[in-house]
Amino acid sequence: MPPRIAHCILEPRYSGAEMLVLGLARAQIADGCSVAVIALRPSDPTFLGEMQALGRLRCELFVPARALVGQQRLSWIRRSCALFAPDVLFAHSLLPSLYSRLALVGNSKVSLATVLHADDDFDDVLVRALERLLWRKHSVVVGVSPASLRNYRARITAKQNTRLIANGVELEAVRAAAAQRAWARQHIFNAAPDDIVLLQVGRISVQKQQRLSAAAVGLLRRHISLKNIKLFFAGPIEGEKYYRDIVTTAHALGIAGNIYFLGPCKDVPVLLAGADAHLMPSRWEAQGIAALEALASGVFCVFTALEAFLPHQGLPGVELLPEDATDTQLADVLATAIHTSALTRRYTREMENYGFERCAREYRDLANTLANSHRIR
């Protein structure tokens, strides 16, 4: 009998973990599983269409009308699990994991799997202490990168059952979007044929370093005219103050007219099709889905040399910056790419290990294993 699977997330939105859950829910429903999504915050308005589409697939949705805090979150998770009765609950990221385990204390009917979407969630002393108290409440800890599991074992415990499941993307869908390049440039970017479109996908947050990208564009004027340079940020604003810092930086450098904020975006492959380069100078990443989509699209890519991105070193059209990269270094990389026509090409890269079918299959197999072993007990 197919397992009943629930996914607990913080907020339905266009972000990496939530987009993974969206794809997993669809795949698991197609496999004959009963699936539910439990959220602790209301859906971002831009994501409502995705949730409604899941509902039409008969995915059960437990999404509150207002943001929940503290005890409200515990009660919400308990009530949702009582109504849906999952065999397996995947709690995505640290907060949903902690609240799910606390909510299900005394509930022996649910196998709980935590999915770590960041390399290291346990810098905070109090968070580490709480995790060390609750780690036995997991059935398994899933990491999307080797670093996430290595850091969990080092900071929390080496006794926990762990599983590496790398993220995956719909490779064919990303590649097929290339046919929409002209449409994207005209209707999304409003770009002339000789405009250079730089794209950065991700939440507007200190982690993603959009301010560094803006400052680098300002320094590009040392090398080329900025007349045809456009930098687009696609993603929800996570930190209002950080967003204002980016805008202030752009005005101070005289490049406010070169920078555009698209907000949350549904079809990232189409954005990538219209772009000439994808920038991801993140301070930290476990394994960015946007990075995998960019690599699959063939667009020129700039990453920081984080562990998550090191496997892509040496791929054609991929440049890695130092982890502590400056705006000057990023500007120099972009200037060199422009001068060598690197931005006018599309690159063929071997990405088959990052296909979503493989990712969904590994989650399905894990859910079956957890549900079966739980039923036997």
N, C-alpha and C positions, 0 to 999 in steps of 0.2 A: 504494500500500500504506500503510495507517495506520501512523504512527510508533509505536515503542516508547518509552514515556514513564516516567521515574522521577522521583520527588519525594524530595528529601533534607530531613529536618527534624531538629530537635534532640530533641524528645520528643513522642510522641503524647499530647495533652492537650486539654482544652477551653480553647483560647486562639485568638486571631484568626488567626494564620498557619496553625495546624494545622487549624482549622475550614475555612479556605479550601481547603487541600489535600484535605481530606475531600470537599468538594463537587466539586472539580476531578477527583479520581480517579473518582468516580461518573459524572460527565458524560463523561469521556474513555473509560471502559469502555463506556458506552452508545453512543459514537460508533464503536466497533469497535477501539479502541486496546488494546494490551497495556500494563498499568500496574503499576508497583511503587512501594512506599513504603519508603524507607530511613531508619531512625532511629538516633540515636547514644546514646539512653538508652532504658530499658524504658518501656513504656506506663504512664501513670498508671492505677491500678486502675479509676478511674471511667470511663476511656476504652476499656477492653478490649472492651466490647460493640460500639463503633463499629468497632474494628479487626477483630473477628470478622465483622461484617457486610460489611466490605470484602473479607475473605478469601472469603466465600461468593460474592462477585461475581467471583471469580477474580483479584483483585488480589494480586500477589505481595508478601509482607510480609517485610522484613528488619529485625527488631526484636531487639536484643540482650537477653539475660537479665539483664544488669547494666549499669550505666553505664560507658561507655567513656571513656578519656582518652588524649590524646596519640597515640602511634603506633598504639594499638589502633583509634582512629577511622579512621586512614588505611587500615589493613589491612581493616577492616570494609567501608569504601566500595569499595575495590578488589575485594574478594571478591564483594560484592553486585552490582557492575557486571559482573564476569566471569560470574556466574551468570545475570543477567537480560539482559545485552547491550542496554542502552537506546540508542536513537538520540539522545535528548535527555534531559538531566538538569536539572530545575529545583531549584536549591538555595535553600531559603527561609530568609532571614535571614543575618546575617553569619557566624556560626560554621560552620554547615553549608556555606556558600559557600567559606570559606577552606580547610576540610578537604577538600572535594570537589575543589577545584582542585589542591591538593597531592597528593591521592591519585591524580589522573588525569594527572599529569605523564607525558608519553610515550605517553598513550593518545589516538590520533587518531580513534578510532571514535565518540566521544561529543561532541555539542555541549552545552556547559554554559551555562545561563542562570541568573544570580543574580537573586533577587527580594528587593528591599529593602522590608521591612515597617515600617521606622522612617524618620523624616525625616532623621536624621543619625546614622550608626553610627561616625563617624570622628573623635570627639573625642580619642581616645587616640593619642599620637604614634606608638607602636609599631605599632598597628593600621593607621594611615595609611601608615607605611613599608612594611609587608607588602603592603598592597593595591596600592601603587604598583609593587611588584615583580611582582605576580601579575595585574594587570588584563588583560593580553593573553590570559590563559587563559580569559576569558569569550568566549562568542559574542555575548552581549547582556546588558545589565543592565536589568532590569525594575523600575520604581518604581511603588508604589501611589499615590503623590502627586507633584505637580510638585516639591514641596520636596525629596523624596528624590533625584530626579534632578539638580535644580539644585545641591544640596549635594555630590553625587558629582562632578559636573563641576568644581565649584569646588575641592574638597579633593583630588581624585585626578587626574582627567584629563578633558579635553573631547573626547578622541579616541575614546572608547569608544562603541560602538553602544548606544543606549538606547531604551527603549520604555515609555510610560506605559500601565498597565493598572489602572484603578481597581477596587477591590473591589466585589463585588456580593452581594446577598442575595436569597433567595427571597421576593419581595414578596407573592405570593399566599398563601404559607404563613403569613407574618407576619400578614397581614390576617385570614386565616381563623381564627387563634388567638383573635381577639377574642371568639368565641363561648364560649370557655372561661374568661371572666373570673370568673364566680361560683365555678366549681370551683377556680380558682387561689387566689382569696381565702380560700376555706374550707379547702382541703387543703394549700396551700403556705404561705400567710401567716397562717392562723388569724386572719383579720381580720374584725371586726364591720362592719356596713354603714357606720357613721360613722367607722371608722378611716381614717387617711391613710397609705397605703403608699408609702414612698420607696424606690426601688430603685437600686442601683449595680452594674453588671455589669463584671467585669474582674478580672484577677489582683490579689491583695492585695499591693500594692507601692507604693513611694514614687511611682512614675510616676503611678499612678491617684489618689492623694491621698484615700484613704478616711478618713484621720485628719481632714482638713479637713471632710469631710461630717459626721463624728461631732461635731466641735466646733461646727459650724453648728447641728446639731439641739439641742445644749446651749443655744445662745444663743436658740433659738426661744421659750424660755419667757418672754423679754422681751415677746413679742407675743401668744402664745397658750398655752393649757394643753398640756402634753406628754402628757396622758393617752391621747390617741388617735393619737399619732404613732409610727410604726414605720419604722425604717430597716434595710433588708436589703442585705447584701453577698453577691453571687453570684460566686464565682470561686475558683480554687485559691490557697492561701497560698504566695507566692513568697519572701517574707522573713519568717522567724519573728519576728525582733526587731521589725519594723514592725508585724506583727500584734499583738504584745504591747503596743506603744505605743498602738495604737488601743483595745485593751481597757482599758489604764490610763487613757487619756483619758476613756473612757466612765464608768469608776468615779469618777474625780475630779470629773466634771461631774454625777454623780448620774443618768446616763441609761443605765446598763448594761441596764436592763430594756426600753429602747426599741430596742436594737440587736441584730441577729441575723446570724449567718454561715451561709450556706447551703452553702458549699463549691462544688466544680465542679458546674455544672448543664448538663444536656443540652438542654432545650427552652427557650431564652431567650424565644422569642415568647410562650409561655404565661405566663412570669413577667411579661413586659411587659403582657400582657392584664390581669393582676390588679393591676398597679401604678397609682398615681396620678401619679407623676413618676419620670423617670429622670435620675439625676445622673451627670455625667461631667466633673468638674473637673480633668482630667488636666494634668500638667505638660508633657507632649509626647505627640503622636499623629501618625501618618502619615495613617491613615484608618481609624478604628475600625469594625469590622464591627458591634459592639454598638450603636454610635451610629446606623448606618444602619438596623438593625433597630428601634431605638427610634423613629426618625423615621417609619419606615413603619408602625409600630403606631398612630401618632396620639397617643401619650402626651405629656404636658408634658415638655419636655427642658431641662436646664440644662447648658451646656458652657462651657469656658473659650474665650476668643477666639483660639484657635490657628489657624494658616493652614488646617489640615484642616477646621475647623468654620466658617470664614468664609463659604463658599458657602451655608450654611444660615441665615445671618443674615437676618432679615426673614420667615422662614417662620412661620406661625401657631403659637403655643404653644412658641416656642423663645426662650430667654434666654441671652445670652452674658455671661460674667463676664470681668473683666480677667485677663490671663495670670498676674498676681501676686495673684490674688484672696485676700481674707482670709475667715476664718470669719464675720465680721460681714456682709460683702457677700453671701455665700451665704445666710446666715440671713435677710437682708432680702429677697432675691429670693423665697425660699420663703414668707416671711410675706405678701408682697404677693400671690403666686399663690394662697395659701390664702384670703386676705380677698376676693379678686376672683373666687373660684370657678373659677380657671383650672385647678385640678387635677381638677375634676369633669367636664371636657369631653374629647372626643377630636377631634383636629385632622386635616383632610384636607390632605395635602402631596403635591406633585408629586415622585415618586421614580423615575420610569421609567428615568432614566439610570443608576440604581444597581441594576438588575435583574441577577440572577446569570446569566441566559441570555447577556446581552451579555458579561459577564466571562469565562464559560467559552468563548464563541466566540472571543474575542480570544486566549486562551491556546492554543486549538486551532489557530488560524491561525498563530500564532507557532511552535508545535511543528512544523507541516507545513512552514513556510518553512525552519526550521533543519534539519530532517531532509532535505529535498529538496536544499538547497544543500550539505549535508555529503556526500550521496550523489554529487552531481555532482563534487565535489572528489575 
